[in-house]
């Protein structure tokens, strides 16, 4: 599975089980999100632990989620350094916060 | 004089950037380049290959493009991506503002957008970029100090 969806309490976790979140993966991510958007809880957590590489298409897909789910808080969990660097470079880290663990991400809404 | 050079021709596709990256990473690693430089140049190269697929070839599968990379004596890494499709209008590069990315603001959706985000990433991570169009061949050249 490219994505694992975990729904629990007030949050939904999408685990990206791919090393590359790029132009190849972005359309599947958008489709997945489109399918589950009605069931997404108050807080969407994107678990990027497995992602080693992200390009502007991957970033665009994350931004697409942000735009699609206007009333949902979105966090990124456990990004590897290249992904953190990309978020910082493009300043998207100001809009979508990253946290080391799911618990840390959820603590921000507690 | 360059003693080692990477040169390979590929077919355009949505997956081509993955193939190119997996081919060129061992070459860059063999040049003992800094890990951070390799990561940044992998991102730039992927953006360029995706641009070729999406813009030069309008998402057409199977069109040819070439990748060349080498290290100069001055330890500058050169990457060239050549396609034989539609050339990029010159004003796109000329108009790429030489500034940082716009800081997005939660309450202002217009700040969430960043036009030419891929090209801007390339511009920010490279030391210099050059673009040339000759007859039917377009070449995007990227230079990066490697050490």
gemmi code that builds the backbone of each chain (N, CA, C; Angstrom):
import gemmi

chains = {
    "A": [
        ("UNK", (0.831, -1.209, 0.000), (0.000, 0.000, 0.000), (0.865, 1.258, 0.000)),
        ("UNK", (0.499, 2.208, -0.878), (1.247, 3.468, -0.902), (0.907, 4.325, 0.317)),
        ("UNK", (-0.352, 4.165, 0.780), (-0.811, 4.991, 1.895), (-1.545, 4.119, 2.915)),
        ("UNK", (-1.318, 4.407, 4.187), (-2.120, 3.788, 5.238), (-2.892, 4.902, 5.916)),
        ("UNK", (-4.183, 4.646, 6.118), (-5.025, 5.664, 6.754), (-5.424, 5.162, 8.142)),
        ("UNK", (-5.159, 5.962, 9.140), (-5.558, 5.594, 10.502), (-6.484, 6.686, 11.025)),
        ("UNK", (-7.673, 6.279, 11.441), (-8.612, 7.264, 11.998), (-8.799, 6.977, 13.468)),
        ("UNK", (-8.595, 7.988, 14.277), (-8.663, 7.763, 15.716), (-9.070, 9.061, 16.402)),
        ("UNK", (-10.101, 8.998, 17.215), (-10.530, 10.197, 17.936), (-10.767, 11.343, 16.972)),
        ("UNK", (-10.103, 12.450, 17.233), (-10.320, 13.646, 16.428), (-9.302, 13.792, 15.295)),
        ("UNK", (-8.487, 12.753, 15.099), (-7.470, 12.920, 14.061), (-7.443, 11.764, 13.065)),
        ("UNK", (-6.918, 12.094, 11.892), (-6.700, 11.110, 10.837), (-5.211, 11.150, 10.482)),
        ("UNK", (-4.602, 9.998, 10.399), (-3.196, 9.939, 9.993), (-3.120, 9.317, 8.610)),
        ("UNK", (-2.409, 9.974, 7.709), (-2.069, 9.334, 6.430), (-0.576, 9.055, 6.465)),
        ("UNK", (-0.275, 7.779, 6.404), (1.131, 7.375, 6.398), (1.552, 7.184, 4.940)),
        ("UNK", (2.570, 7.902, 4.507), (3.039, 7.780, 3.119), (4.113, 6.696, 3.104)),
        ("UNK", (3.781, 5.553, 2.535), (4.719, 4.430, 2.574), (5.587, 4.366, 1.320)),
        ("UNK", (6.139, 5.485, 0.941), (6.957, 5.557, -0.277), (8.196, 6.375, 0.024)),
        ("UNK", (9.321, 6.017, -0.610), (10.564, 6.772, -0.403), (10.540, 8.096, -1.147)),
        ("UNK", (9.760, 8.161, -2.237), (9.755, 9.378, -3.047), (8.333, 9.938, -3.175)),
        ("UNK", (8.153, 11.144, -2.675), (6.875, 11.846, -2.809), (7.095, 12.877, -3.925)),
        ("UNK", (6.822, 12.426, -5.167), (7.210, 13.221, -6.328), (6.073, 13.287, -7.345)),
        ("UNK", (6.410, 13.689, -8.576), (5.385, 13.838, -9.617), (4.681, 12.514, -9.907)),
        ("UNK", (5.385, 11.402, -9.682), (4.794, 10.083, -9.919), (3.761, 9.729, -8.855)),
        ("UNK", (4.053, 10.111, -7.614), (3.174, 9.730, -6.499), (2.053, 10.749, -6.261)),
        ("UNK", (2.307, 12.001, -6.600), (1.361, 13.073, -6.248), (-0.071, 12.810, -6.739)),
        ("UNK", (-0.281, 12.332, -7.991), (-1.665, 12.099, -8.427), (-2.388, 11.050, -7.572)),
        ("UNK", (-1.682, 9.984, -7.162), (-2.322, 8.961, -6.307), (-2.690, 9.553, -4.953)),
        ("UNK", (-1.827, 10.409, -4.433), (-2.112, 11.043, -3.141), (-3.382, 11.893, -3.238)),
        ("UNK", (-3.468, 12.662, -4.359), (-4.649, 13.512, -4.551), (-5.920, 12.651, -4.638)),
        ("UNK", (-5.829, 11.548, -5.392), (-6.994, 10.655, -5.535), (-7.410, 10.083, -4.191)),
        ("UNK", (-6.410, 9.623, -3.428), (-6.678, 9.039, -2.105), (-7.391, 10.066, -1.221)),
        ("UNK", (-6.872, 11.266, -1.243), (-7.430, 12.329, -0.407), (-8.868, 12.658, -0.820)),
        ("UNK", (-9.072, 12.684, -2.139), (-10.396, 12.969, -2.684), (-11.397, 11.929, -2.170)),
        ("UNK", (-10.953, 10.670, -2.122), (-11.842, 9.583, -1.690), (-12.198, 9.657, -0.215)),
        ("UNK", (-11.233, 10.070, 0.602), (-11.473, 10.001, 2.055), (-11.802, 11.355, 2.676)),
        ("UNK", (-11.858, 12.403, 1.867), (-11.970, 13.757, 2.462), (-13.197, 13.934, 3.350)),
        ("UNK", (-14.285, 13.228, 3.009), (-15.499, 13.352, 3.821), (-15.342, 12.747, 5.201)),
        ("UNK", (-14.367, 11.857, 5.364), (-14.180, 11.174, 6.655), (-13.010, 11.714, 7.470)),
        ("UNK", (-12.327, 12.695, 6.905), (-11.144, 13.198, 7.616), (-11.584, 13.981, 8.854)),
        ("UNK", (-10.928, 13.676, 9.976), (-11.296, 14.295, 11.262), (-10.771, 15.730, 11.353)),
        ("UNK", (-10.768, 16.289, 12.569), (-10.399, 17.701, 12.745), (-8.933, 17.993, 12.442)),
        ("UNK", (-8.125, 16.964, 12.595), (-6.678, 17.167, 12.455), (-6.117, 16.072, 11.541)),
        ("UNK", (-5.534, 16.483, 10.415), (-4.915, 15.518, 9.493), (-3.410, 15.524, 9.720)),
        ("UNK", (-2.884, 14.352, 10.033), (-1.449, 14.213, 10.281), (-0.843, 13.437, 9.121)),
        ("UNK", (0.120, 14.059, 8.446), (0.808, 13.370, 7.348), (2.108, 12.796, 7.891)),
        ("UNK", (2.164, 11.487, 7.983), (3.364, 10.831, 8.506), (4.328, 10.580, 7.343)),
        ("UNK", (5.412, 11.366, 7.324), (6.368, 11.286, 6.211), (7.639, 10.521, 6.591)),
        ("UNK", (7.571, 9.696, 7.653), (8.771, 8.989, 8.124), (9.499, 8.264, 7.016)),
        ("UNK", (8.749, 7.659, 6.091), (9.370, 6.812, 5.063), (9.861, 7.606, 3.858)),
        ("UNK", (9.470, 8.876, 3.791), (9.789, 9.663, 2.583), (11.209, 10.222, 2.677)),
        ("UNK", (12.037, 9.850, 1.719), (13.427, 10.306, 1.691), (13.596, 11.500, 0.741)),
        ("UNK", (12.671, 11.604, -0.215), (12.812, 12.624, -1.257), (11.454, 13.238, -1.571)),
        ("UNK", (11.409, 14.553, -1.647), (10.177, 15.225, -2.066), (10.548, 16.320, -3.061)),
        ("UNK", (9.751, 16.451, -4.133), (9.997, 17.529, -5.091), (8.834, 18.529, -5.050)),
        ("UNK", (8.826, 19.469, -5.997), (7.784, 20.508, -5.950), (6.404, 19.920, -6.200)),
        ("UNK", (6.334, 18.773, -6.900), (5.030, 18.128, -7.122), (4.494, 17.543, -5.812)),
        ("UNK", (5.378, 16.934, -5.028), (4.981, 16.401, -3.716), (4.525, 17.536, -2.813)),
        ("UNK", (5.313, 18.608, -2.838), (4.965, 19.782, -2.040), (3.623, 20.356, -2.502)),
        ("UNK", (3.418, 20.369, -3.818), (2.158, 20.861, -4.375), (0.983, 20.008, -3.917)),
        ("UNK", (1.215, 18.684, -3.795), (0.145, 17.785, -3.344), (-0.204, 18.059, -1.878)),
        ("UNK", (0.806, 18.331, -1.073), (0.550, 18.663, 0.342), (-0.216, 19.989, 0.425)),
        ("UNK", (0.201, 20.948, -0.402), (-0.508, 22.235, -0.430), (-1.938, 22.051, -0.928)),
        ("UNK", (-2.112, 21.107, -1.854), (-3.449, 20.793, -2.361), (-4.344, 20.304, -1.233)),
        ("UNK", (-3.773, 19.473, -0.349), (-4.524, 18.976, 0.810), (-4.899, 20.152, 1.708)),
        ("UNK", (-3.954, 21.053, 1.892), (-4.204, 22.227, 2.744), (-5.359, 23.060, 2.202)),
        ("UNK", (-5.364, 23.215, 0.865), (-6.422, 24.024, 0.240), (-7.766, 23.307, 0.275)),
        ("UNK", (-7.710, 21.973, 0.046), (-8.953, 21.196, -0.011), (-9.639, 21.129, 1.354)),
        ("UNK", (-8.841, 21.033, 2.406), (-9.399, 20.808, 3.742), (-9.272, 22.083, 4.580)),
        ("UNK", (-10.005, 23.099, 4.178), (-9.826, 24.417, 4.789), (-10.075, 24.447, 6.296)),
        ("UNK", (-10.977, 23.583, 6.792), (-11.272, 23.643, 8.228), (-10.572, 22.545, 9.023)),
        ("UNK", (-9.592, 21.949, 8.397), (-8.862, 20.857, 9.051), (-7.439, 21.309, 9.339)),
        ("UNK", (-6.991, 21.044, 10.546), (-5.593, 21.353, 10.862), (-4.713, 20.289, 10.200)),
        ("UNK", (-3.633, 20.690, 9.590), (-2.746, 19.718, 8.937), (-1.353, 19.834, 9.544)),
        ("UNK", (-0.794, 18.685, 9.914), (0.572, 18.657, 10.437), (1.376, 17.611, 9.691)),
        ("UNK", (2.673, 17.805, 9.688), (3.590, 16.801, 9.135), (4.344, 16.188, 10.299)),
        ("UNK", (4.529, 14.868, 10.219), (5.210, 14.178, 11.304), (6.458, 13.471, 10.802)),
        ("UNK", (7.523, 13.644, 11.558), (8.795, 12.958, 11.356), (9.375, 13.101, 9.944)),
        ("UNK", (9.461, 14.329, 9.441), (10.071, 14.480, 8.109), (11.581, 14.286, 8.175)),
        ("UNK", (12.145, 13.656, 7.145), (13.601, 13.515, 7.074), (14.194, 14.863, 6.656)),
        ("UNK", (15.513, 15.007, 6.838), (16.148, 16.321, 6.641), (15.891, 16.939, 5.257)),
        ("UNK", (15.977, 16.162, 4.155), (15.734, 16.803, 2.849), (14.328, 17.390, 2.729)),
        ("UNK", (13.363, 16.752, 3.396), (11.979, 17.250, 3.321), (11.851, 18.518, 4.181)),
        ("UNK", (12.473, 18.475, 5.361), (12.474, 19.678, 6.216), (13.139, 20.844, 5.498)),
        ("UNK", (14.257, 20.555, 4.835), (14.989, 21.601, 4.103), (14.117, 22.202, 3.003)),
        ("UNK", (13.366, 21.327, 2.295), (12.497, 21.815, 1.211), (11.370, 22.689, 1.775)),
        ("UNK", (10.789, 22.244, 2.886), (9.717, 23.028, 3.510), (10.237, 24.396, 3.945)),
        ("UNK", (11.467, 24.406, 4.477), (12.064, 25.678, 4.914), (12.385, 26.565, 3.722)),
        ("UNK", (13.008, 25.975, 2.697), (13.402, 26.736, 1.508), (12.207, 27.442, 0.876)),
        ("UNK", (11.099, 26.715, 0.783), (9.905, 27.261, 0.118), (9.001, 28.007, 1.105)),
        ("UNK", (9.431, 28.036, 2.373), (8.708, 28.717, 3.470), (7.377, 28.081, 3.816)),
        ("UNK", (7.145, 26.884, 3.297), (5.894, 26.205, 3.625), (5.891, 25.752, 5.088)),
        ("UNK", (7.067, 25.753, 5.716), (7.137, 25.386, 7.135), (6.394, 26.394, 8.006)),
        ("UNK", (6.126, 27.602, 7.440), (5.380, 28.616, 8.209), (3.890, 28.290, 8.236)),
        ("UNK", (3.449, 27.529, 7.233), (2.024, 27.246, 7.085), (1.669, 25.868, 7.655)),
        ("UNK", (2.547, 24.903, 7.398), (2.280, 23.528, 7.844), (3.417, 23.132, 8.785)),
        ("UNK", (3.073, 22.968, 10.047), (4.114, 22.702, 11.041), (4.527, 21.237, 11.048)),
        ("UNK", (5.789, 21.003, 11.345), (6.317, 19.639, 11.443), (6.586, 19.298, 12.899)),
        ("UNK", (6.403, 18.014, 13.223), (6.625, 17.543, 14.586), (7.362, 16.212, 14.537)),
        ("UNK", (8.148, 15.928, 15.576), (8.914, 14.667, 15.561), (8.017, 13.427, 15.632)),
        ("UNK", (6.928, 13.506, 16.384), (6.061, 12.322, 16.553), (4.587, 12.715, 16.419)),
        ("UNK", (3.754, 11.688, 16.238), (2.312, 11.934, 16.166), (1.821, 12.550, 17.481)),
        ("UNK", (2.362, 12.048, 18.593), (1.939, 12.565, 19.910), (2.241, 14.061, 20.021)),
        ("UNK", (3.413, 14.459, 19.520), (3.783, 15.884, 19.557), (2.820, 16.705, 18.703)),
        ("UNK", (2.472, 16.160, 17.542), (1.559, 16.880, 16.648), (0.202, 17.046, 17.310)),
        ("UNK", (-0.266, 15.971, 17.958), (-1.589, 16.019, 18.579), (-1.604, 16.924, 19.802)),
        ("UNK", (-0.448, 17.029, 20.471), (-0.368, 17.872, 21.673), (-0.650, 19.321, 21.319)),
        ("UNK", (-0.408, 19.706, 20.071), (-0.625, 21.105, 19.683), (-2.103, 21.456, 19.619)),
        ("UNK", (-2.954, 20.412, 19.539), (-4.398, 20.706, 19.506), (-5.057, 20.404, 20.839)),
        ("UNK", (-4.286, 19.851, 21.766), (-4.862, 19.435, 23.053), (-5.283, 20.646, 23.870)),
    ],
    "B": [
        ("UNK", (41.078, 19.366, -17.557), (40.401, 18.408, -18.430), (39.512, 17.481, -17.590)),
        ("UNK", (38.327, 17.220, -18.081), (37.427, 16.340, -17.337), (37.765, 14.897, -17.629)),
        ("UNK", (37.951, 14.164, -16.572), (38.300, 12.761, -16.775), (37.070, 11.878, -16.749)),
        ("UNK", (36.014, 12.351, -16.117), (34.825, 11.508, -16.008), (33.591, 12.328, -16.330)),
        ("UNK", (32.727, 11.675, -17.058), (31.522, 12.383, -17.483), (30.355, 11.403, -17.487)),
        ("UNK", (29.214, 11.851, -17.020), (27.983, 11.060, -17.123), (27.218, 11.581, -18.320)),
        ("UNK", (26.846, 10.664, -19.200), (26.004, 11.090, -20.323), (25.064, 9.947, -20.690)),
        ("UNK", (23.787, 10.234, -20.747), (22.823, 9.183, -21.076), (21.575, 9.804, -21.682)),
        ("UNK", (20.979, 9.065, -22.609), (19.718, 9.528, -23.203), (18.554, 8.771, -22.560)),
        ("UNK", (17.455, 9.467, -22.357), (16.267, 8.880, -21.716), (15.023, 9.169, -22.552)),
        ("UNK", (13.942, 8.453, -22.211), (12.632, 8.706, -22.816), (11.755, 9.418, -21.801)),
        ("UNK", (11.046, 10.428, -22.251), (10.211, 11.198, -21.328), (9.061, 10.350, -20.782)),
        ("UNK", (8.767, 10.550, -19.520), (7.614, 9.917, -18.867), (7.496, 10.526, -17.476)),
        ("UNK", (6.388, 10.199, -16.817), (6.190, 10.688, -15.450), (7.210, 10.061, -14.498)),
        ("UNK", (7.696, 8.881, -14.871), (8.640, 8.167, -14.000), (10.090, 8.449, -14.333)),
        ("UNK", (10.334, 9.178, -15.438), (11.716, 9.329, -15.920), (12.630, 9.939, -14.858)),
        ("UNK", (12.100, 10.871, -14.061), (12.972, 11.524, -13.075), (13.503, 10.511, -12.057)),
        ("UNK", (12.709, 9.475, -11.776), (13.180, 8.447, -10.832), (14.325, 7.641, -11.443)),
        ("UNK", (14.171, 7.313, -12.725), (15.218, 6.542, -13.410), (16.503, 7.352, -13.482)),
        ("UNK", (16.369, 8.628, -13.866), (17.550, 9.491, -13.980), (18.248, 9.592, -12.621)),
        ("UNK", (17.470, 9.835, -11.570), (18.063, 9.981, -10.238), (18.791, 8.710, -9.823)),
        ("UNK", (18.172, 7.569, -10.081), (18.814, 6.327, -9.624), (20.075, 6.025, -10.445)),
        ("UNK", (20.131, 6.530, -11.684), (21.356, 6.351, -12.488), (22.477, 7.295, -12.061)),
        ("UNK", (22.108, 8.542, -11.777), (23.154, 9.560, -11.591), (23.688, 9.619, -10.154)),
        ("UNK", (22.886, 9.195, -9.175), (23.353, 9.279, -7.785), (24.656, 8.513, -7.561)),
        ("UNK", (24.785, 7.269, -8.069), (26.065, 6.559, -7.875), (27.239, 7.295, -8.528)),
        ("UNK", (26.975, 7.964, -9.669), (28.044, 8.719, -10.339), (28.492, 9.881, -9.450)),
        ("UNK", (27.542, 10.641, -8.934), (27.899, 11.775, -8.062), (28.592, 11.286, -6.787)),
        ("UNK", (28.110, 10.157, -6.259), (28.743, 9.635, -5.042), (30.195, 9.246, -5.333)),
        ("UNK", (30.436, 8.728, -6.542), (31.804, 8.316, -6.903), (32.731, 9.526, -7.048)),
        ("UNK", (32.153, 10.721, -7.193), (32.970, 11.937, -7.294), (33.285, 12.518, -5.908)),
        ("UNK", (32.818, 11.820, -4.869), (33.032, 12.265, -3.484), (32.422, 13.636, -3.205)),
        ("UNK", (31.288, 13.895, -3.806), (30.615, 15.165, -3.547), (29.988, 15.143, -2.156)),
        ("UNK", (29.839, 16.312, -1.597), (29.195, 16.457, -0.300), (27.752, 15.912, -0.372)),
        ("UNK", (27.357, 15.212, 0.676), (26.018, 14.601, 0.697), (24.919, 15.656, 0.520)),
        ("UNK", (25.109, 16.818, 1.143), (24.090, 17.875, 1.036), (23.996, 18.380, -0.404)),
        ("UNK", (25.152, 18.516, -1.059), (25.155, 18.975, -2.461), (24.450, 17.948, -3.340)),
        ("UNK", (24.732, 16.680, -3.095), (24.074, 15.621, -3.888), (22.558, 15.700, -3.714)),
        ("UNK", (22.106, 15.876, -2.484), (20.658, 15.954, -2.233), (20.022, 17.138, -2.951)),
        ("UNK", (20.704, 18.278, -2.895), (20.158, 19.478, -3.551), (20.149, 19.321, -5.071)),
        ("UNK", (21.207, 18.728, -5.610), (21.276, 18.581, -7.069), (20.317, 17.495, -7.568)),
        ("UNK", (20.054, 16.501, -6.726), (19.049, 15.497, -7.097), (17.691, 16.187, -7.260)),
        ("UNK", (17.380, 17.080, -6.313), (16.112, 17.803, -6.385), (16.056, 18.685, -7.637)),
        ("UNK", (17.140, 19.410, -7.915), (17.170, 20.274, -9.117), (17.005, 19.440, -10.382)),
        ("UNK", (17.707, 18.324, -10.453), (17.644, 17.488, -11.656), (16.227, 16.924, -11.859)),
        ("UNK", (15.620, 16.485, -10.783), (14.244, 15.965, -10.873), (13.297, 17.061, -11.368)),
        ("UNK", (13.477, 18.273, -10.846), (12.622, 19.384, -11.307), (12.829, 19.637, -12.801)),
        ("UNK", (14.069, 19.577, -13.248), (14.349, 19.816, -14.676), (13.752, 18.726, -15.553)),
        ("UNK", (13.893, 17.472, -15.124), (13.358, 16.350, -15.916), (11.826, 16.423, -15.961)),
        ("UNK", (11.214, 16.794, -14.850), (9.752, 16.943, -14.856), (9.317, 18.096, -15.756)),
        ("UNK", (10.115, 19.172, -15.784), (9.815, 20.293, -16.683), (9.858, 19.856, -18.140)),
        ("UNK", (10.844, 19.023, -18.466), (10.965, 18.524, -19.840), (9.700, 17.741, -20.206)),
        ("UNK", (9.279, 16.847, -19.311), (8.096, 16.026, -19.583), (6.840, 16.895, -19.700)),
        ("UNK", (6.668, 17.773, -18.719), (5.409, 18.540, -18.650), (5.341, 19.680, -19.670)),
        ("UNK", (6.458, 20.363, -19.872), (6.401, 21.567, -20.710), (7.001, 21.363, -22.104)),
        ("UNK", (8.241, 20.850, -22.174), (8.856, 20.694, -23.508), (8.069, 19.676, -24.334)),
        ("UNK", (7.580, 18.618, -23.674), (6.880, 17.558, -24.404), (5.390, 17.451, -24.055)),
        ("UNK", (4.859, 18.410, -23.332), (3.421, 18.446, -23.020), (2.890, 17.095, -22.543)),
        ("UNK", (3.611, 16.487, -21.588), (3.225, 15.208, -20.968), (3.220, 14.025, -21.940)),
        ("UNK", (3.994, 14.127, -22.974), (4.068, 13.047, -23.963), (5.120, 12.011, -23.524)),
        ("UNK", (4.732, 10.749, -23.549), (5.675, 9.672, -23.214), (6.565, 9.357, -24.408)),
        ("UNK", (7.805, 8.986, -24.133), (8.664, 8.415, -25.168), (9.504, 9.390, -25.973)),
        ("UNK", (9.451, 10.687, -25.663), (10.306, 11.644, -26.392), (11.698, 11.658, -25.737)),
        ("UNK", (12.714, 11.887, -26.555), (14.092, 11.754, -26.062), (14.593, 13.019, -25.361)),
        ("UNK", (15.372, 12.808, -24.326), (16.121, 13.918, -23.729), (17.445, 13.378, -23.200)),
        ("UNK", (18.421, 14.265, -23.077), (19.784, 13.862, -22.687), (20.194, 14.492, -21.364)),
        ("UNK", (20.925, 13.721, -20.601), (21.486, 14.239, -19.342), (23.007, 14.111, -19.406)),
        ("UNK", (23.676, 15.200, -19.090), (25.136, 15.188, -18.998), (25.528, 15.793, -17.661)),
        ("UNK", (26.518, 15.192, -17.015), (27.008, 15.776, -15.769), (28.493, 15.491, -15.628)),
        ("UNK", (29.221, 16.466, -15.101), (30.656, 16.272, -14.858), (31.133, 17.306, -13.848)),
        ("UNK", (32.319, 17.032, -13.343), (32.943, 17.937, -12.379), (34.105, 18.634, -13.077)),
        ("UNK", (34.154, 19.950, -13.010), (35.271, 20.653, -13.651), (36.494, 20.622, -12.729)),
        ("UNK", (37.628, 21.052, -13.271), (38.858, 21.104, -12.455), (38.693, 22.043, -11.271)),
        ("UNK", (37.848, 23.053, -11.472), (37.605, 24.015, -10.387), (36.569, 23.488, -9.397)),
        ("UNK", (36.291, 22.194, -9.485), (35.341, 21.520, -8.578), (33.946, 22.131, -8.665)),
        ("UNK", (33.546, 22.420, -9.867), (32.191, 22.898, -10.088), (31.417, 21.759, -10.763)),
        ("UNK", (30.297, 21.433, -10.177), (29.476, 20.368, -10.766), (28.591, 20.974, -11.854)),
        ("UNK", (28.622, 20.357, -13.022), (27.817, 20.822, -14.147), (26.743, 19.774, -14.432)),
        ("UNK", (25.533, 20.244, -14.627), (24.436, 19.355, -15.030), (23.767, 19.981, -16.246)),
        ("UNK", (23.628, 19.218, -17.309), (22.949, 19.723, -18.507), (21.790, 18.798, -18.852)),
        ("UNK", (20.641, 19.385, -19.069), (19.460, 18.624, -19.492), (19.028, 19.182, -20.848)),
        ("UNK", (19.057, 18.342, -21.872), (18.705, 18.804, -23.219), (17.467, 18.085, -23.718)),
        ("UNK", (16.541, 18.863, -24.273), (15.362, 18.251, -24.886), (15.223, 18.750, -26.314)),
        ("UNK", (14.298, 18.157, -27.050), (14.109, 18.491, -28.466), (12.645, 18.886, -28.716)),
        ("UNK", (12.050, 19.455, -27.678), (10.636, 19.831, -27.759), (10.459, 21.334, -27.768)),
        ("UNK", (9.348, 21.785, -27.181), (9.062, 23.224, -27.137), (10.049, 23.918, -26.211)),
        ("UNK", (10.558, 25.042, -26.659), (11.517, 25.743, -25.806), (10.777, 26.591, -24.765)),
        ("UNK", (11.494, 26.877, -23.712), (10.895, 27.667, -22.627), (10.982, 29.144, -23.017)),
        ("UNK", (9.889, 29.893, -22.921), (9.975, 31.326, -23.220), (11.025, 31.990, -22.322)),
        ("UNK", (11.887, 32.800, -22.924), (13.011, 33.379, -22.170), (12.562, 34.226, -20.988)),
        ("UNK", (11.382, 34.845, -21.136), (10.954, 35.744, -20.051), (10.714, 34.994, -18.743)),
        ("UNK", (10.472, 33.674, -18.836), (10.212, 32.923, -17.593), (11.437, 32.975, -16.685)),
        ("UNK", (12.604, 32.726, -17.262), (13.823, 32.790, -16.450), (14.163, 34.232, -16.080)),
        ("UNK", (13.997, 35.127, -17.062), (14.341, 36.528, -16.796), (13.472, 37.119, -15.687)),
        ("UNK", (12.212, 36.645, -15.650), (11.289, 37.209, -14.671), (11.291, 36.493, -13.322)),
        ("UNK", (12.071, 35.411, -13.247), (12.134, 34.731, -11.949), (12.736, 35.711, -10.959)),
        ("UNK", (11.967, 36.213, -10.053), (12.519, 37.230, -9.160), (13.667, 36.654, -8.326)),
        ("UNK", (14.694, 37.442, -8.235), (15.866, 36.979, -7.504), (15.676, 37.227, -6.010)),
        ("UNK", (14.564, 36.761, -5.528), (14.267, 36.961, -4.114), (13.858, 35.619, -3.523)),
        ("UNK", (13.610, 35.644, -2.233), (13.215, 34.423, -1.550), (11.762, 34.064, -1.900)),
        ("UNK", (11.332, 32.887, -1.459), (9.933, 32.503, -1.642), (9.040, 33.424, -0.805)),
        ("UNK", (7.792, 33.581, -1.274), (6.823, 34.378, -0.505), (6.478, 33.609, 0.770)),
        ("UNK", (6.424, 34.295, 1.881), (6.023, 33.613, 3.112), (4.506, 33.457, 3.133)),
        ("UNK", (4.019, 32.208, 3.169), (2.561, 32.023, 3.142), (1.906, 32.434, 4.457)),
        ("UNK", (0.751, 33.045, 4.328), (-0.007, 33.477, 5.506), (-1.316, 32.693, 5.526)),
        ("UNK", (-1.639, 32.139, 6.684), (-2.791, 31.244, 6.822), (-4.077, 31.870, 6.295)),
        ("UNK", (-4.282, 33.134, 6.581), (-5.556, 33.758, 6.227), (-5.579, 34.344, 4.816)),
        ("UNK", (-4.477, 34.228, 4.096), (-4.423, 34.817, 2.757), (-4.032, 33.754, 1.713)),
        ("UNK", (-5.061, 33.104, 1.124), (-4.779, 31.998, 0.187), (-3.918, 32.406, -1.012)),
        ("UNK", (-3.899, 33.701, -1.345), (-3.080, 34.098, -2.506), (-1.589, 33.911, -2.207)),
        ("UNK", (-1.243, 33.894, -0.918), (0.173, 33.712, -0.564), (0.570, 32.239, -0.538)),
        ("UNK", (-0.407, 31.341, -0.691), (-0.087, 29.908, -0.671), (0.512, 29.484, -2.004)),
        ("UNK", (0.196, 30.287, -3.026), (0.645, 29.916, -4.363), (2.040, 30.469, -4.623)),
        ("UNK", (2.792, 29.760, -5.421), (4.101, 30.252, -5.835), (4.279, 29.808, -7.274)),
        ("UNK", (4.237, 30.767, -8.188), (4.363, 30.359, -9.587), (5.779, 29.869, -9.867)),
        ("UNK", (5.898, 28.934, -10.776), (7.195, 28.349, -11.150), (7.988, 27.872, -9.935)),
        ("UNK", (7.313, 27.196, -9.030), (7.977, 26.783, -7.793), (9.209, 25.914, -8.073)),
        ("UNK", (9.064, 24.998, -9.062), (10.186, 24.117, -9.399), (11.398, 24.895, -9.876)),
        ("UNK", (11.176, 25.854, -10.770), (12.294, 26.655, -11.284), (12.920, 27.504, -10.184)),
        ("UNK", (12.078, 27.966, -9.298), (12.571, 28.800, -8.209), (13.445, 27.978, -7.249)),
        ("UNK", (13.038, 26.730, -7.040), (13.861, 25.835, -6.213), (15.234, 25.673, -6.870)),
        ("UNK", (15.231, 25.449, -8.182), (16.491, 25.281, -8.917), (17.353, 26.539, -8.783)),
        ("UNK", (16.707, 27.681, -8.948), (17.430, 28.950, -8.872), (18.064, 29.149, -7.487)),
        ("UNK", (17.313, 28.775, -6.455), (17.811, 28.984, -5.089), (18.939, 28.024, -4.717)),
        ("UNK", (18.898, 26.817, -5.270), (19.882, 25.806, -4.860), (21.128, 25.781, -5.740)),
        ("UNK", (21.067, 26.445, -6.901), (22.218, 26.432, -7.810), (23.034, 27.695, -7.648)),
        ("UNK", (24.288, 27.642, -8.117), (25.104, 28.860, -8.129), (24.804, 29.672, -9.386)),
        ("UNK", (24.488, 28.982, -10.469), (24.158, 29.681, -11.714), (23.336, 28.759, -12.597)),
        ("UNK", (22.451, 29.361, -13.392), (21.692, 28.584, -14.372), (21.789, 29.280, -15.730)),
        ("UNK", (21.820, 28.466, -16.771), (21.868, 29.009, -18.137), (20.869, 28.221, -18.964)),
        ("UNK", (20.252, 28.899, -19.914), (19.309, 28.205, -20.795), (19.587, 28.640, -22.222)),
        ("UNK", (19.685, 27.669, -23.116), (19.919, 28.019, -24.516), (19.032, 27.183, -25.419)),
        ("UNK", (18.661, 27.781, -26.538), (17.837, 27.092, -27.527), (18.528, 27.232, -28.874)),
        ("UNK", (18.902, 26.113, -29.467), (19.580, 26.130, -30.757), (18.905, 25.169, -31.699)),
        ("UNK", (18.405, 25.697, -32.803), (17.640, 24.875, -33.741), (16.550, 24.147, -32.958)),
        ("UNK", (16.585, 22.826, -32.898), (15.498, 22.148, -32.183), (15.943, 21.619, -30.823)),
        ("UNK", (17.101, 22.069, -30.358), (17.624, 21.544, -29.089), (17.646, 22.631, -28.008)),
        ("UNK", (17.032, 22.308, -26.878), (17.025, 23.236, -25.741), (17.876, 22.643, -24.621)),
        ("UNK", (18.760, 23.449, -24.065), (19.607, 22.930, -22.980), (19.534, 23.832, -21.765)),
        ("UNK", (19.240, 23.189, -20.645), (19.243, 23.871, -19.355), (20.517, 23.432, -18.651)),
        ("UNK", (21.366, 24.410, -18.327), (22.644, 24.098, -17.671), (22.652, 24.674, -16.268)),
        ("UNK", (23.117, 23.855, -15.369), (23.114, 24.246, -13.967), (24.534, 24.079, -13.413)),
        ("UNK", (25.002, 25.046, -12.663), (26.356, 25.002, -12.111), (26.279, 25.075, -10.583)),
        ("UNK", (27.101, 24.260, -9.946), (27.079, 24.245, -8.476), (28.483, 23.947, -7.951)),
        ("UNK", (28.961, 24.832, -7.091), (30.256, 24.595, -6.458), (30.129, 23.346, -5.605)),
        ("UNK", (31.039, 22.389, -5.850), (30.842, 21.079, -5.228), (31.592, 20.909, -3.913)),
        ("UNK", (32.587, 21.724, -3.651), (33.340, 21.551, -2.404), (33.547, 22.904, -1.730)),
    ],
}
model = gemmi.Model(1)
for chain_id, residues in chains.items():
    chain = gemmi.Chain(chain_id)
    for i, (resn, *xyz) in enumerate(residues, 1):
        res = gemmi.Residue()
        res.name, res.seqid = resn, gemmi.SeqId(i, " ")
        for name, pos in zip(("N", "CA", "C"), xyz):
            atom = gemmi.Atom()
            atom.name, atom.element = name, gemmi.Element(name[0])
            atom.pos, atom.b_iso = gemmi.Position(*pos), 0.0
            res.add_atom(atom)
        chain.add_residue(res)
    model.add_chain(chain)
structure = gemmi.Structure()
structure.add_model(model)
structure.setup_entities()
